[in-house]
Amino acid sequence: MTRTTRTSAARRRTLAVAAGGASLALVLAACSGGGGGDGDGGDGGGDAATPEIDCSAYEEFGDLEGTEVSVYTSIVEPEQATQEASYDPFEECTGVTINYEGSREFEAQLLVRIQAGNAPDIAYLPQPGLLNTIVNDFPDQIVPAPQQTVANVDEFFSESWKEYGTVDGTFYAAPLGSNVKSYVWYSPSMFEDAGYEVPTTWTEMMDLSAQIVEDGGMPWCAGVESGDATGWPATDWIEDVVLRTAGPEVYDQWYTHEIPFNDPQIVEAFDTAGEILKNPDFVNAGLGGVDSIATTAWTDAGYPILDGTCWLHRAANFYQTQWPEGTEVAEDGDVYAFYLPTDQTDIKPVLGGGEFVAAFNDRPEVQAFQTYLSSADWANTKALTTPQGGWVSANNGLDPENLATSFDQLSAEILADPDAVIRFDASDLMPGEVGAGTFWTGMVNWFTGSDTQEVVDTIEASWPSS
């Protein structure tokens, strides 16, 4: 999608913001062209005012007027509109046009495009494992991040986030958005009417699930269909359970392949998740049998909560954007979410994720855009141009007050909590052929008839030898 180019006068307006630090003060200006600047609308993106940024930060890249940067990503509507809206200040002050292309087939098509010599300027990689694959297989096409981006990452992100974008000592990809995946969605009013309490331990959650069945309901709804990426939501389930049954150290050994994928501790995690996901008494409320999980769109899987058919749906913070228009996300609203509990008493494991900005060209305008995306300017702009909520970042220059909802602020607090044990999505850290390949397909097979041992053995056999 090509965005409308703005006039030079609009780009050169008086600066209202000074860049830098958590105290960054963004002034909302009555700018035209919100919601992506191309009239495409989307949920909330078109109504947001556009903040201004410190244009002087990009002067060192030279005269960028009339240049273009192509972006390829898996972020599609409704989130696409707010992504594009967050680029408006950069376009206005630099003269660069950002050509955005969102695709549900991103993971499958990106490598095809790189191999064909048709790589985008910028790609948002949702898997650090995919970054490793690209660096190892196409070292002449991906380019290291510019020094200005490195400086931003050193200032605004923890060392662990920088490490996820680093391969063999070279830093390539700055963090973009961040996710908190350890959530269970529910209806506060349904809980209140039934006299149910939000569980605070895994045992309490399983007891609640059994109570719902005893009361005549079916507790859980789930879906993992996602086009070429079908299966990924189920990998999140397994990862969250590994953290809760085996612990963070085993989790680290698992994704780094220090222990095999079919290690007994991983089998136990699968079977623990299966007590919910492969239990016909527990799933798939309002949607079908256990096998329907494989064919139910992940975007729609929680909807039965709204008609009272389903009680519980495990999904990340970004699922907030998937609820139908008009759904109120609040502690006293139509839906809300609670932390996926654990029986562990010494730690609070949190499964996280996010995207990383990789570049396949080092033209000045590409480097300037990379630098913008790694800045506190962009993080706060993105928050302010996402009025419907559903987005957070681990950028410590983000002012939580700029986030749209109390739920987003809760997610930001969890990311910043020094007592939380946060682990990045394991499938995203595994080699691409496993994490975005056999792990995904293995989960589909798990729902449609394969047993746990068969699935984990097949995935282990697919692990690359080097």
Buried (B, 14 or more C-beta within 10 A) or exposed (E): EEBEBBEEEBBEBEBBBBBBEEEBEBEBBEBEBBBBBBEBBBBBBBBBBBBBBBBEBBEEBEEBEEBBBBBBBBBBBBBBBBBBBBBBBBBBBBBBBBBBBBBEEBBBBBBEBBEEEEBBBBBBBBBBBBBBBBBBEBEEBBBBBBEBBBBBBEBBBBEEBBEBBBBEEEBBBBBBBBBBBBBBBBBBEBBEEBEBEBBEEBEBBBEBBEBBBEEEBBBBBBBBBBBBBBBBBBBBBBBBBBBBBBBBEBBBBBBEBEBBBBBEBBBBBBBBBBEBBBBEEBBBBBBBEBBBBBBBBBBBBBBBBBEBBBBBBBBBBBBBBBBEEEBEBEEEBBBBBBBBBBEBEEBBBBBBBBBBBBBBBEBBBBBBBBBBBBBBBBBBBBBBBBBBBBBBBBBBBBBBEBBBBEBBBBBBEBBBEEEBBBBBBBBBBBBBBBBBBBBBBBBBBBBEEBBBEBBBBBBBEBBEEE
